[in-house]
Amino acid sequence: MCRIAAYLGEAIALEQFLLAPPHSLLVQGWAPRELRYARLNADGFGFSWYDDDGQPAVYVNPNPIWHDPNLPHLARALVSDLWLASVRSATPGNPINHANTQPFVDNEYLFDHNGLIDAFHSDVRPRLCAELDPLYLQGVRGNTESEYLFALLRQLLNDNPDMPVESALGELMHRVEDWCEGNRGLMTLAVSDGERLYAVRHAWGDDCPTLYYTTDDESFPGAQLLASEPLTESGVWQSVPEHQILILDPEEPPDLLSL
């Protein structure tokens, strides 16, 4: 399990999003309030964005977020209008290393998953891999269910160029739930295509992990944000309803779709 946060708005320094808020991901690393299956998120962290050429960029570190001496300098220097970040609490069977540290990116998308799939390696991964084209399977560097979910999402989108991201996320959820055959799945996902943020709050066999969003926080004027736990105490954060897909678009109000 992890804590996720994302930002979409006017360009800001990473520091303002990742480190400065009173309940930032830095704080959620050592003092999360709503983490159910762990006490800390000390098994790595990462953040992703789009560079000046519109290409995805990512920085990951398998150490705790508070142990990276480079982070304060990077956070002051890096500026973007879209950020996706997380702090990690590793589940058993998924080693702590660079390959297993999120976010994941390809040449178009940013992706982060907070959750787990029971019996993934023994029961679910073989079914998922049977559906994956070798092109996507060979690109998996780690062993987390999260990276396999990203691989299948990319395949769905590339095989169906006209499919909206939200439709692909819905299809992904339905397929994986079928393959789980009663095994528990916790699915909080955050995805970006460089223009929008998409989030899923879903689960089967258990309660959904927490996820919030806001468009009205005075600390981030005009911006839209989502997070596993509110980053500020402003009181304007709303819970994403369970079993819903949230779409944040800079030109539109937030949109919620049922799975």
C-alpha positions in Angstrom: 0.0 0.0 0.0 1.1 3.6 -0.8 0.1 7.2 -0.7 -0.5 9.0 -4.0 -0.9 12.6 -4.9 -1.3 14.5 -8.2 -1.4 18.1 -9.3 -2.8 19.8 -12.5 -2.8 23.6 -12.9 -0.4 26.5 -13.4 3.3 25.5 -13.4 4.7 25.3 -9.9 7.9 24.0 -8.3 7.8 20.4 -7.1 8.6 21.7 -3.6 5.2 23.5 -3.4 3.4 20.3 -4.2 5.5 17.5 -2.7 7.1 19.0 0.4 5.4 22.2 1.5 1.8 21.3 2.3 1.2 20.6 6.0 0.2 17.0 5.2 2.4 16.5 2.2 3.6 13.2 0.9 6.7 13.8 2.9 4.6 13.8 6.1 2.5 11.0 4.8 5.7 8.9 4.5 6.1 8.8 8.3 2.7 9.9 9.6 -0.1 8.7 7.4 -3.6 9.1 8.9 -5.7 6.7 6.8 -3.2 3.9 5.9 -4.9 0.6 6.9 -2.3 -2.1 6.3 0.9 -0.5 7.4 2.2 2.2 9.7 4.8 3.9 7.4 5.5 4.5 3.8 9.2 4.1 4.0 9.9 1.7 1.1 10.7 4.3 -1.6 9.1 7.2 -3.3 9.0 8.8 -6.7 7.5 11.6 -8.8 6.8 12.0 -12.5 6.0 15.0 -14.8 6.3 16.0 -18.5 9.4 17.8 -19.6 9.5 20.9 -21.9 9.2 18.6 -25.0 6.1 17.0 -23.6 7.9 13.7 -22.8 7.3 11.8 -19.5 10.0 12.1 -17.0 10.4 10.2 -13.7 12.6 10.1 -10.6 12.4 7.1 -8.2 14.3 6.2 -5.1 13.8 3.0 -3.1 14.8 4.8 0.1 12.5 6.7 2.4 11.5 10.1 1.0 13.1 11.8 4.0 16.5 10.1 3.4 17.2 11.6 0.0 19.6 14.5 0.3 19.1 15.5 -3.4 15.3 15.9 -3.1 15.2 19.4 -1.6 17.4 20.7 -4.4 15.5 19.0 -7.1 12.2 20.1 -5.6 13.3 23.8 -5.7 14.6 23.5 -9.3 12.0 21.4 -11.1 8.8 23.2 -12.3 5.8 21.7 -14.1 2.1 22.1 -14.5 1.4 18.4 -13.9 2.9 16.2 -11.1 2.2 12.6 -10.1 4.0 11.3 -7.0 3.8 8.6 -4.4 5.4 7.2 -1.2 5.6 3.4 -1.0 4.8 0.7 1.6 5.9 -2.5 0.0 3.7 -5.6 0.2 5.3 -9.0 0.9 6.8 -10.7 -2.1 7.5 -7.3 -3.9 11.2 -6.4 -3.1 12.3 -2.8 -2.3 14.3 -1.7 -5.4 14.2 0.8 -8.2 12.3 -1.4 -10.5 9.4 -1.8 -8.1 9.2 1.9 -7.2 6.4 4.0 -8.7 5.4 6.1 -10.6 5.8 4.1 -13.9 6.0 5.9 -17.2 6.3 5.1 -20.9 6.6 7.5 -23.8 3.1 8.9 -23.2 1.6 8.0 -19.9 2.3 8.4 -16.1 0.9 5.7 -13.9 0.6 5.0 -10.1 -1.2 2.3 -8.2 -2.0 2.2 -4.5 -3.3 -1.2 -3.5 -2.7 -4.9 -3.9 -4.0 -8.1 -5.4 -4.0 -11.2 -3.1 -2.3 -14.3 -4.6 -1.2 -12.2 -7.5 2.0 -14.1 -8.3 0.5 -17.5 -8.0 -3.0 -17.1 -9.4 -3.6 -13.8 -11.2 -0.3 -13.0 -12.9 -0.4 -16.1 -15.1 -3.8 -15.1 -16.4 -2.8 -11.5 -17.0 0.4 -12.5 -18.7 -1.5 -14.8 -21.1 -3.3 -11.6 -22.3 -0.2 -9.5 -22.7 1.6 -9.1 -26.0 5.3 -9.9 -25.7 6.0 -6.2 -26.6 4.5 -5.2 -23.2 5.5 -8.2 -21.2 9.2 -7.7 -22.0 9.0 -4.2 -20.8 8.1 -5.2 -17.2 11.2 -4.7 -15.1 9.9 -5.4 -11.7 7.4 -7.9 -10.2 4.7 -5.7 -8.7 1.0 -6.1 -9.7 1.1 -2.4 -10.3 3.6 -2.6 -13.2 1.6 -5.4 -14.8 -1.6 -3.4 -14.5 0.2 -0.5 -16.3 1.4 -2.9 -19.1 -2.1 -4.1 -19.7 -3.6 -0.6 -19.7 -1.1 0.5 -22.3 -1.9 -2.5 -24.4 -5.6 -1.7 -24.2 -5.0 1.9 -25.3 -2.6 1.1 -28.1 -4.8 -1.7 -29.5 -7.8 0.6 -29.5 -6.6 4.1 -30.5 -10.1 5.5 -30.3 -10.8 4.2 -26.7 -10.8 7.0 -24.1 -8.5 6.5 -21.2 -11.5 6.2 -18.8 -13.0 3.4 -20.9 -9.7 1.5 -20.8 -9.5 1.9 -17.1 -12.9 0.5 -16.7 -12.1 -2.5 -19.0 -8.9 -3.0 -17.0 -10.8 -3.2 -13.7 -13.4 -5.6 -15.0 -10.8 -8.0 -16.5 -8.6 -8.1 -13.5 -11.5 -8.6 -11.1 -12.6 -11.6 -13.3 -9.1 -13.1 -13.1 -9.0 -12.7 -9.3 -11.8 -15.2 -8.9 -12.5 -14.2 -5.3 -9.0 -13.0 -4.4 -9.1 -9.5 -2.9 -8.1 -6.5 -5.0 -7.5 -2.9 -3.8 -7.4 -0.5 -6.7 -6.6 3.2 -6.4 -5.0 4.3 -9.7 -3.8 7.6 -10.9 -3.0 8.1 -14.6 -2.1 11.0 -16.9 -1.9 11.4 -20.6 -0.2 14.8 -20.3 -3.5 16.7 -20.6 -5.8 15.2 -18.0 -5.6 13.3 -14.7 -7.6 10.1 -14.3 -8.2 8.3 -11.0 -9.9 5.1 -10.0 -11.2 4.3 -6.6 -12.3 0.7 -6.6 -11.9 -2.6 -4.7 -13.4 -6.1 -4.4 -13.3 -8.2 -1.3 -12.5 -5.2 0.9 -13.1 -1.5 1.4 -11.7 0.9 -1.2 -8.5 2.7 -0.3 -9.0 6.4 0.4 -8.8 9.0 -2.3 -9.7 12.7 -2.3 -9.8 15.6 -4.8 -10.2 19.3 -4.7 -10.5 22.2 -7.2 -10.8 25.0 -4.5 -7.7 24.8 -2.2 -6.3 28.3 -1.7 -2.8 26.9 -1.4 -3.1 25.9 -5.1 -5.1 28.7 -6.8 -6.9 27.5 -9.9 -5.4 24.0 -9.7 -7.0 20.5 -9.4 -5.5 17.9 -7.1 -6.0 14.4 -5.9 -4.4 12.6 -3.0 -4.8 9.5 -0.9 -5.1 11.9 2.1 -5.8 15.6 1.8 -2.6 17.6 1.6 -4.0 20.6 3.5 -6.4 21.3 6.3 -8.6 23.6 4.1 -11.7 21.5 4.4 -12.4 21.7 0.6 -11.2 18.2 -0.2 -13.9 15.8 -1.3 -13.8 12.0 -1.1 -13.9 10.3 -4.5 -17.0 8.0 -4.3 -16.2 4.3 -4.2 -16.2 2.4 -7.5 -15.9 5.6 -9.6 -13.5 7.0 -12.1 -12.5 10.7 -11.6 -11.5 12.8 -14.6 -9.7 16.1 -13.9 -9.4 18.4 -17.0 -7.9 21.9 -16.8 -10.8 23.2 -19.0 -13.6 21.4 -17.4 -15.1 20.7 -14.0 -14.3 17.3 -12.4 -16.3 14.4 -13.9 -17.2 11.2 -12.1 -18.1 8.0 -13.9 -19.4 4.7 -12.4 -17.4 1.5 -13.0 
